[in-house]
């Protein structure tokens, strides 16, 4: 491998852990001061430094980052408008049932959602953003705009090296690229999901850590395929959303708990097979779901719907986890 300085580094194995970068808006006014995104500690500190005296905040994108920022800004007293091009918040991450709950809960706290709304341009004065114009010609005043519209894999190095790339760096179940001496892990890696059968690129702490552990085992002579159950979380005000598994392809939902009190889980099934579980303020359900999915233990839809049924008993009975876990 040759560095920009011209120095060459030999290797037996090369690991690409290049991550991802924020997707940018390429529209008029995007270079105005006061339009920020969040990925690094420096980004967070820059946003924090601008919080005093905020009156109107526009957030573009109703995904994980967008909703988390919206809740923080609303709690600080700002008027918050969330613009989302899709027809529901977190549309790529959660079921429509969970999207509906989050929309109603956050709108009830004073956050103004504008769905099916695309952004056309930014307006400014003296180099500072003053508003956002949507595709229908409407204008929304803003003295701070936060953009959270997804991420793009950092795969240029792999592409320039002749490796297969598309929405990420293509790897097999051992996280190996088309070159047996080159591997990729984390946000930049695109591999086939055993659960869905299609290639996925997951952006999460769990995915990066578990892939690193899996590859470390392979490189130290104990090869094993990557089979970890994906899980995610998001703190949105006083609501903690936790997701275990991947729910793509579900045909049946079971709601367990009290939606009105904001303590419930949604169990997603394809036929009788549990695909994943979305939870709000139900950490115990989330932890059990992760263990059930990892162990391959069957939880019938009728059991999930029965509040008197002890979910953990299934895994305990199978000897997969201790009773006190």
Secondary structure, 3 states (H helix, E strand, C coil): CECCCCCECCCCCEEECCCEEECCCCCECCCCECEEECCCHHHHHHHHHCCCCCCEEEEECCCHHHHHHHHHHHHCCCEEEEEECCCCCCCCCCCHHHHHHHHHHHHHCCCEEEECCCEEEEEEECCEEEEEEECCCCEEECCEEEECCCEEECCHHHHHCCCCECCCEECCCCCECCCCCEEECHHHEEEECCCCCCEECCCCHHHHHHHHHHHHHHHCCCCCCCCCCCEEEEEECCEEEEEEECCCCCCEEEEEEECCCCEEEEEEEECCEEEEEEEECCHHHHHHHHHHHHHCCCCCHHHHHCCCCCHHHHHHHCCCCCCCC
